[in-house]
């Protein structure tokens, strides 16, 4: 998959061609000399809790409903809230014979007006004063969870660099917070006869998942409630028309895990829009 101007929340990663389904990249990562991850005392417990928090006990698809804001910051200037973001993903974890897990995610999201919440078709970028057309996203992600490492499920293209890890962020007042942190860069490319020049691009995806120890203490066949917060530190997305501007964009999202048949959890307007534009996203994986 080539880099496009439509890098979204996940396309900041999938747009680099790193996370789409393909041949496992485990040996490739070793050959590439990926730095060793920090290992907690018990990787098996960490990974087990992480998967239980993010999945369904019967292995079924789950939904994640999320909402948040897109913030832009030009280097040397104050950050500016730009748009709201509303979306939904469906995910599934599939156990492998070697103790690792295949992770499947698909999602769609919409950039919305800060004041009205209406989905944007045209928008005046306050950072540039130019009108742009927001590119709403539909994207997919394929990963492998192994011990405390997060690995891409396909070999990386030349010039791309990926590091992913699962960590315990905090254990506070009966609440456990685990993270999925992904750090991606792709080298700059000079112009050729067939391709334009491309600046170096950066994408950091920092997700925090929380639940209570009481939830995890339930029998393993019981549902584990989970909430998440998500932030990115990325190069400006293409549709902002700021490709030559030095700075970062940040997506700040919060969301909750829901059962795949919990239609009531999806805001009515979002469910109607998904039914029209991405009807398969409402079905199990």
C-alpha positions as CSV (number, residue, x, y, z in Angstrom):
1,X,0.0,0.0,0.0
2,X,1.5,3.4,-1.0
3,X,1.5,6.5,1.1
4,X,-1.5,8.7,0.2
5,X,-2.7,12.1,1.2
6,X,-5.6,10.5,3.1
7,X,-3.8,9.4,6.2
8,X,-6.4,9.1,9.0
9,X,-6.3,7.8,12.5
10,X,-5.3,4.3,11.4
11,X,-4.1,5.3,8.0
12,X,-1.3,7.1,9.7
13,X,-0.1,3.6,10.0
14,X,-1.9,1.6,7.4
15,X,-1.2,4.3,4.8
16,X,2.5,3.5,5.3
17,X,1.7,-0.1,4.2
18,X,2.7,-1.5,7.6
19,X,-0.4,-3.0,9.1
20,X,-2.3,-4.6,6.4
21,X,-2.8,-8.4,6.4
22,X,0.1,-10.3,4.8
23,X,2.9,-12.7,5.5
24,X,4.1,-12.5,9.1
25,X,7.0,-10.1,9.7
26,X,8.6,-11.7,12.7
27,X,11.8,-12.8,11.0
28,X,11.9,-9.5,9.1
29,X,11.8,-7.6,12.3
30,X,14.8,-9.6,13.6
31,X,16.7,-9.0,10.4
32,X,15.9,-5.3,10.6
33,X,17.4,-5.1,14.1
34,X,14.3,-3.8,15.8
35,X,15.3,-2.7,19.4
36,X,14.4,-5.1,22.1
37,X,11.3,-4.3,24.1
38,X,11.2,-3.7,27.8
39,X,9.9,-6.9,29.4
40,X,7.7,-6.8,32.5
41,X,8.1,-9.5,35.1
42,X,5.4,-11.7,33.6
43,X,4.7,-11.3,29.9
44,X,2.1,-14.0,29.9
45,X,-0.1,-12.3,32.5
46,X,0.3,-8.9,30.8
47,X,-0.7,-10.3,27.4
48,X,-3.6,-12.3,28.9
49,X,-5.0,-9.3,30.6
50,X,-4.5,-7.1,27.5
51,X,-6.4,-9.6,25.3
52,X,-9.2,-10.1,27.8
53,X,-9.7,-6.3,28.0
54,X,-9.8,-5.9,24.3
55,X,-11.9,-8.9,23.2
56,X,-14.9,-11.0,24.0
57,X,-14.6,-14.2,26.1
58,X,-16.2,-16.3,23.3
59,X,-13.9,-14.9,20.6
60,X,-16.6,-12.9,18.9
61,X,-16.2,-9.6,17.3
62,X,-16.6,-6.5,19.5
63,X,-17.3,-2.9,18.7
64,X,-15.6,0.2,20.0
65,X,-17.5,3.5,19.9
66,X,-15.3,6.6,20.2
67,X,-15.5,10.3,20.1
68,X,-12.9,13.1,20.3
69,X,-11.2,16.1,18.7
70,X,-8.5,16.7,16.2
71,X,-5.9,19.3,17.3
72,X,-3.2,21.0,15.1
73,X,0.0,22.7,16.2
74,X,2.3,24.6,14.0
75,X,5.9,24.6,15.3
76,X,6.3,27.6,17.6
77,X,2.6,28.4,17.8
78,X,-0.2,27.5,20.2
79,X,-2.2,24.3,19.5
80,X,-5.7,24.8,17.9
81,X,-8.7,22.5,18.1
82,X,-9.7,21.8,14.5
83,X,-12.6,19.3,14.3
84,X,-14.5,16.7,16.3
85,X,-14.0,13.1,15.4
86,X,-16.8,10.4,15.7
87,X,-16.3,6.8,14.7
88,X,-16.7,3.1,15.3
89,X,-14.4,0.1,14.9
90,X,-15.0,-3.6,15.0
91,X,-12.2,-5.9,16.3
92,X,-11.4,-9.5,16.9
93,X,-8.5,-11.4,18.5
94,X,-7.7,-14.8,17.2
95,X,-5.4,-17.1,19.2
96,X,-2.3,-18.6,17.4
97,X,-0.8,-22.0,18.2
98,X,2.4,-20.4,19.4
99,X,0.8,-18.3,22.2
100,X,0.6,-15.1,20.1
101,X,-2.6,-13.4,18.9
102,X,-3.7,-12.2,15.5
103,X,-5.5,-8.8,15.8
104,X,-8.0,-7.7,13.3
105,X,-9.5,-4.2,13.2
106,X,-11.7,-2.3,10.8
107,X,-13.2,1.1,11.4
108,X,-14.8,4.2,9.9
109,X,-14.7,7.7,11.3
110,X,-15.9,11.2,10.5
111,X,-14.5,14.7,11.0
112,X,-17.3,16.9,12.4
113,X,-17.8,20.6,13.1
114,X,-16.6,21.6,16.6
115,X,-19.8,23.5,17.5
116,X,-22.6,21.7,15.7
117,X,-21.2,18.2,15.5
118,X,-22.3,18.0,11.9
119,X,-20.2,15.9,9.5
120,X,-18.0,18.2,7.5
121,X,-17.9,18.2,3.7
122,X,-16.2,21.5,3.3
123,X,-14.2,23.3,6.0
124,X,-12.1,26.4,6.5
125,X,-8.8,25.4,8.0
126,X,-8.1,28.1,10.7
127,X,-4.3,27.3,10.5
128,X,-4.1,28.3,6.9
129,X,-7.2,30.2,6.1
130,X,-7.9,27.9,3.1
131,X,-11.0,25.8,2.4
132,X,-10.4,22.1,2.3
133,X,-12.6,18.9,2.0
134,X,-12.1,16.6,5.0
135,X,-11.4,13.0,4.0
136,X,-13.4,10.8,6.2
137,X,-11.9,7.4,6.7
138,X,-12.5,3.7,6.4
139,X,-9.4,1.7,7.2
140,X,-8.1,-1.7,8.5
141,X,-5.3,-2.8,10.7
142,X,-3.7,-6.2,11.1
143,X,-1.2,-6.8,14.0
144,X,0.3,-9.7,15.9
145,X,0.5,-9.5,19.8
146,X,3.4,-11.6,21.1
147,X,4.5,-11.3,24.7
148,X,4.7,-7.5,25.2
149,X,5.5,-6.8,21.5
150,X,3.1,-5.5,18.9
151,X,4.2,-6.6,15.4
152,X,3.0,-5.7,12.0
153,X,1.3,-8.6,10.2
154,X,3.2,-7.9,6.9
155,X,6.7,-7.1,5.9
156,X,7.5,-3.4,5.9
157,X,8.3,-1.5,2.7
158,X,11.7,-0.1,2.3
159,X,12.4,3.0,4.4
160,X,9.7,2.2,6.9
161,X,10.5,1.8,10.6
162,X,8.0,0.3,13.1
163,X,8.2,-0.3,16.9
164,X,5.2,-1.5,18.9
165,X,4.8,-2.5,22.6
166,X,2.3,-3.4,25.2
167,X,3.0,-1.9,28.6
168,X,1.4,-1.5,32.1
169,X,0.9,2.2,32.4
170,X,-0.6,2.2,35.9
171,X,-2.3,0.3,38.6
172,X,-4.3,2.7,40.8
173,X,-7.2,2.2,43.2
174,X,-8.3,-1.1,41.8
175,X,-7.9,0.0,38.2
176,X,-5.5,-1.4,35.6
177,X,-4.3,0.6,32.6
178,X,-2.4,-1.1,29.8
179,X,-1.1,0.5,26.6
180,X,-0.6,-0.3,23.0
181,X,2.1,2.1,21.7
182,X,3.0,2.2,18.1
183,X,5.9,4.3,16.7
184,X,6.3,4.6,12.9
185,X,8.4,6.6,10.6
186,X,9.0,6.5,6.9
187,X,12.0,8.0,5.2
188,X,11.9,11.0,2.9
189,X,11.9,10.2,-0.8
190,X,13.4,12.3,-3.6
191,X,11.4,13.1,-6.7
192,X,11.7,10.7,-9.6
193,X,10.3,10.7,-13.2
194,X,7.3,8.8,-12.0
195,X,6.9,9.8,-8.3
196,X,6.8,13.2,-6.5
197,X,9.1,14.0,-3.6
198,X,7.9,12.9,-0.2
199,X,9.0,14.4,3.1
200,X,9.8,12.2,6.0
201,X,6.6,11.2,7.8
202,X,6.0,10.3,11.4
203,X,3.1,8.6,13.2
204,X,2.8,7.7,16.9
205,X,-0.3,5.8,18.0
206,X,-0.7,5.8,21.8
207,X,-3.7,3.9,23.1
208,X,-4.5,3.3,26.8
209,X,-7.1,0.6,27.9
210,X,-8.5,0.6,31.4
211,X,-10.6,-1.8,33.4
212,X,-10.9,-2.8,37.1
213,X,-9.3,-5.7,38.8
214,X,-12.8,-6.8,39.8
215,X,-13.6,-7.2,36.2
216,X,-10.5,-9.3,35.6
217,X,-11.2,-11.5,38.6
218,X,-14.5,-12.8,37.1
219,X,-14.6,-16.2,35.5
220,X,-12.9,-16.3,32.2
221,X,-16.2,-16.8,30.4
222,X,-17.5,-13.4,31.6
223,X,-17.4,-10.2,29.7
224,X,-14.7,-7.7,30.8
225,X,-15.8,-4.0,30.6
226,X,-13.1,-1.8,29.0
227,X,-12.7,1.9,28.1
228,X,-9.9,3.5,26.1
229,X,-8.2,6.8,25.5
230,X,-6.2,7.3,22.4
231,X,-3.8,10.0,21.2
232,X,-1.6,10.4,18.1
233,X,1.4,12.6,17.4
234,X,1.6,12.6,13.6
235,X,2.6,14.6,10.6
236,X,-0.2,16.7,9.2
237,X,-2.8,14.7,7.3
238,X,-2.8,15.4,3.6
239,X,-6.3,16.9,3.3
240,X,-5.4,19.7,5.7
241,X,-3.2,21.1,2.9
242,X,-0.3,21.6,5.2
243,X,2.2,19.1,3.9
244,X,5.1,21.6,3.8
245,X,4.2,23.0,7.3
246,X,6.4,22.0,10.3
247,X,4.2,20.8,13.2
248,X,2.0,18.0,14.4
249,X,-1.6,16.9,14.5
250,X,-3.1,15.2,17.5
251,X,-6.2,13.0,17.6
252,X,-7.5,12.8,21.2
253,X,-10.2,10.2,21.5
254,X,-12.1,8.3,24.2
255,X,-14.2,5.2,23.7
256,X,-15.8,2.1,25.1
257,X,-15.9,-1.6,24.2
258,X,-19.4,-2.9,23.3
259,X,-20.9,-6.2,22.2
260,X,-21.2,-6.6,18.5
261,X,-25.0,-6.7,18.7
262,X,-25.3,-3.6,20.9
263,X,-26.9,-1.3,18.3
264,X,-28.2,1.0,21.1
265,X,-24.6,1.9,22.0
266,X,-24.0,3.4,18.5
267,X,-25.3,7.0,18.2
268,X,-28.3,7.0,15.9
269,X,-26.9,9.4,13.3
270,X,-23.6,7.4,13.2
271,X,-25.5,4.1,12.8
272,X,-27.5,5.6,10.0
273,X,-24.5,6.9,8.2
274,X,-22.6,3.6,8.6
275,X,-25.6,1.7,7.3
276,X,-25.6,3.8,4.2
277,X,-21.8,4.0,3.5
278,X,-20.2,1.0,5.3
279,X,-23.0,-1.5,6.1
280,X,-20.6,-4.4,6.5
281,X,-18.9,-2.6,9.4
282,X,-22.0,-3.3,11.6
283,X,-21.6,-7.0,11.0
284,X,-19.2,-9.4,12.8
285,X,-15.7,-10.0,11.4
